[in-house]
Amino acid sequence: MSRSVELVLWIDEYEMEALSAVLAEQGTTVEKRMRKALDELCVELVPVNVLQEIRIRRDEEDAAAKAEEEATRKYTAFCVRENEMESFFQMDSKEDILEVAKFLRRYLREEQGQGAAALQTSAFARMKPITAEQYDQLLALRMEEPGKVTGVFDLDFDKQEVSTVDAANGWKTWSMQDVSTAVYHAYRKSYLSAEQYMTRFLDRLNGKALTSAGHLSAWNISFAEEISEIGTLLNFYLPTYFNVDAVFGTHVRTGENDDTLNVYANYDMATGQVCDELEVDMHWADGREESVEYRLNAVEKATLLRKMDDYCQQQTGQTLAEYSAQRMAEMRETSGPMIPQM
């Protein structure tokens, strides 16, 4: 990459003072006028094609430098839920759950008011607001390139829950109080490595994970029965071993009624993607049926895709992509081009 070259000129001190005074009245400086004169000299003496080559080379070097800088940059994303409102933030640095846990411990012990305001005046003061769409992009990138987006945190001050994304297993959710207690015990012993503190912290949280809406993890997701087909969709049945009431806002995990819930996830063979929504069917004891809406975020879709692929290999001996390609080819042979399901 080209560097600036220093050009040294000497001028009498008194002349410099007089010249600076005159140019100041004109709203400029000696340095600016000299820069302009050099630019004009280049235009006058250097051939146009050479100047064009210089500009192209400089633009290429600038683009390469920006690409290199971007390649080494790390990101952390935050979603803050408070008073039934959502805010989204980004930090251009690597942050982990231990730092978030330290903040939550101080926040809970000091009984601070607004969580978002406290977060912005803490060790995370350098975070900047982003849109919901940008946050979703960082969610997806966390699953695709965990070395790039090193942390995603969902702080729900209304529910007093904190969720983070593990690239291998998707979401993990705990109560803020459990996280606060865990970080306290993790740091009771001094002079440990960062890895040892993390191990002690996670050991304290073992068995305390929560099921939370918007945060389905690999531990919540399993499949049963055969993979069925609806047009170009592969339909996977999810046994409801997890707390469906916490996820879908229903009231079926009780002895007070005989209501039931069936949950399905769909994979679109035409696009090679998990569909945006779960198929959730509510069956009331009085015979009524109702659909419950549940839109999947990027982390949940990525987690579902991995689990679908594993289950497909168990059931068919083929990967999800291989099985889909085979079924699509068979459908084309029997009925012509298929129209993707909406």
Long-range contacts (C-beta under 8 A, 24 or more apart in sequence): 1-61, 1-62, 1-64, 1-65, 2-57, 2-58, 2-61, 7-38, 9-34, 73-148, 74-147, 74-148, 74-149, 74-150, 75-138, 75-141, 75-148, 75-149, 75-150, 76-127, 76-149, 76-150, 76-151, 76-152, 76-153, 77-130, 77-135, 77-138, 77-139, 77-142, 77-149, 77-151, 77-152, 77-153, 78-119, 78-124, 78-127, 78-152, 78-153, 78-154, 78-155, 79-135, 79-152, 79-153, 79-154, 79-155, 80-115, 80-116, 80-119, 80-155, 80-157, 81-154, 81-155, 81-156, 81-157, 81-158, 81-159, 82-114, 82-115, 82-116, 82-157, 82-158, 83-158, 84-158, 86-132, 87-116, 87-129, 88-129, 88-130, 88-131, 88-132, 88-134, 88-135, 89-119, 89-124, 89-127, 89-128, 89-129, 89-130, 90-127, 90-128, 90-130, 90-134, 90-135, 90-138, 91-124, 91-126, 91-127, 91-128, 92-126, 93-126, 94-150, 94-151, 95-124, 95-150, 95-151, 95-153, 96-150, 96-151, 96-198, 97-151, 97-153, 97-164, 97-179, 97-198, 97-201, 98-183, 98-186, 98-194, 98-197, 98-198, 98-201, 99-123, 99-124, 100-151, 100-153, 100-155, 100-162, 100-164, 100-179, 101-162, 101-179, 101-180, 101-182, 101-183, 101-201, 102-183, 104-155, 104-162, 104-176, 104-179, 104-180, 104-183, 105-179, 105-180, 105-183, 105-184, 108-176, 108-177, 108-180, 109-180, 115-155, 115-157, 116-157, 119-155, 136-297, 136-298, 139-165, 139-297, 139-298, 139-299, 140-298, 140-299, 140-302, 142-167, 142-299, 143-167, 143-170, 143-298, 143-299, 143-302, 143-303, 144-302, 152-299, 154-214, 154-215, 156-212, 159-212, 161-210, 161-212, 163-212, 163-214, 163-215, 165-299, 166-217, 168-218, 169-217, 169-218, 169-219, 169-303, 170-215, 170-216, 170-217, 170-218, 170-299, 170-300, 170-302, 170-303, 171-212, 171-214, 171-215, 171-216, 171-217, 171-299, 171-300, 171-303, 172-209, 172-215, 172-217, 173-209, 173-210, 173-211, 173-212, 173-215, 173-217, 174-205, 174-208, 174-209, 174-210, 175-208, 175-210, 178-205, 178-208, 179-205, 210-246, 211-242, 211-243, 211-246, 211-247, 212-246, 212-247, 213-246, 213-247, 213-248, 213-249, 214-297, 214-300, 215-299, 215-300, 216-242, 216-247, 216-296, 216-300, 216-303, 216-304, 217-303, 218-303, 218-306, 218-307, 220-247, 221-303, 221-304, 221-307, 222-307, 223-307, 223-308, 223-311, 226-315, 227-311, 227-312, 227-315, 227-316, 229-327, 230-266, 230-341, 231-338, 231-339, 231-341, 232-268, 232-269, 232-270, 232-328, 232-331, 232-338, 232-339, 232-340, 232-341, 233-266, 233-267, 233-268, 233-269, 233-275, 233-341, 234-266, 234-267, 234-269, 234-308, 234-312, 234-320, 234-323, 234-324, 234-327, 235-264, 235-265, 235-266, 235-279, 236-264, 236-265, 236-266, 236-267, 236-308, 236-311, 237-262, 237-263, 237-264, 238-263, 238-264, 238-265, 238-278, 247-294, 248-280, 248-292, 248-294, 249-292, 250-282, 250-292, 252-282, 257-285, 258-285, 259-283, 259-284, 259-285, 261-292, 265-304, 265-308, 267-305, 267-308, 267-320, 267-324, 268-340, 268-341, 269-324, 269-327, 269-328, 270-328, 270-338, 270-340, 270-341, 271-340, 272-321, 272-324, 273-301, 273-305, 274-301, 274-304, 274-305, 274-308, 276-301
